[in-house]
Amino acid sequence: MRGPARSRGITLVELIVTIVVVGIAVASVLAVLSAAAVRSADIMVRQQSVLIAQSYLREILEKPFGVDACYPNCNRTQMAAVGDYSGLSNSGVRDANDAAVGSLSGYKVNVTASYSALGAISAASRQAQLVTVTVTPPTGPQVVISGYRTKYP
């Protein structure tokens, strides 16, 4: 007597199941890669917005406390005090010399500076200024950062 016959190759059903499983796996990997690529661009835009806001805030907080004579219609190069920056609105990022930064033209920057309470300091005493910088990128959410400048005794 002979033993069971040896089978060679695969059946049509096995081939179709294999193709379906491989297709699902490839589609899943591509979906993950696509989502990662989209998120990495969002992260870059957000990081760039944060750096722009920090740059503006650093420039403003390095100025002396108060409001100078040119407020509120100053050219950026004439802004000599923190309060002068209140109401600053740039469509496109500009450097400290008021020159446009071409590669960042799609961003919008708005600045407010107002007297504010800070700890034991009341707003009425006009001893602390709150500076808020809002950066709106071409895509993605706004970035808002704030800092205080106080009047030293």
Residue pairs with C-beta under 8 A, 6 or more apart in sequence:
10 18
42 139
42 140
45 137
45 138
45 139
45 140
46 137
46 140
46 141
46 143
48 104
48 107
48 137
49 107
49 135
49 136
49 137
49 140
49 142
49 143
50 135
50 143
50 145
52 93
52 104
52 107
52 109
52 135
52 143
53 109
53 133
53 134
53 135
53 143
53 144
53 145
54 145
56 109
56 111
56 133
56 135
57 131
57 133
57 145
57 146
57 147
59 96
60 82
60 85
60 111
60 113
60 131
60 133
60 147
60 149
61 82
61 131
61 147
61 149
63 79
63 80
63 81
63 82
63 84
63 85
63 149
64 80
64 81
64 82
65 81
65 82
65 129
65 149
65 150
65 151
65 152
66 81
66 82
66 83
66 129
66 151
67 81
67 82
67 83
67 84
67 86
68 74
68 79
68 80
68 81
68 83
68 84
70 78
70 79
70 80
70 84
71 81
71 83
71 84
71 86
72 84
72 86
72 87
74 84
75 98
76 88
76 94
76 96
76 97
76 98
77 96
77 97
77 98
78 84
79 85
79 88
82 113
82 129
82 131
82 149
83 113
83 129
84 113
85 111
85 113
85 131
86 111
86 112
86 113
86 114
87 111
87 112
88 109
88 110
88 111
89 108
89 109
89 110
89 111
90 108
90 109
90 110
91 108
92 100
92 101
92 104
92 105
92 106
92 107
92 108
93 100
93 101
93 104
93 105
93 107
93 109
94 100
94 101
94 109
95 101
106 137
106 138
107 135
107 136
107 137
107 138
108 135
108 136
109 133
109 134
109 135
109 136
110 133
110 134
110 136
111 131
111 132
111 133
111 134
112 130
112 131
112 132
113 129
113 130
113 131
113 132
114 129
114 130
115 123
115 126
115 127
115 128
115 129
115 130
116 123
116 128
116 129
116 130
116 148
117 123
117 128
118 127
118 128
118 130
118 148
118 150
121 127
121 128
121 150
126 151
127 150
127 151
128 148
128 149
128 150
128 151
129 148
129 149
129 150
130 146
130 147
130 148
131 146
131 147
131 148
131 149
132 144
132 145
132 146
133 144
133 145
133 146
134 142
134 143
134 144
135 142
135 143
135 144
136 142
137 143
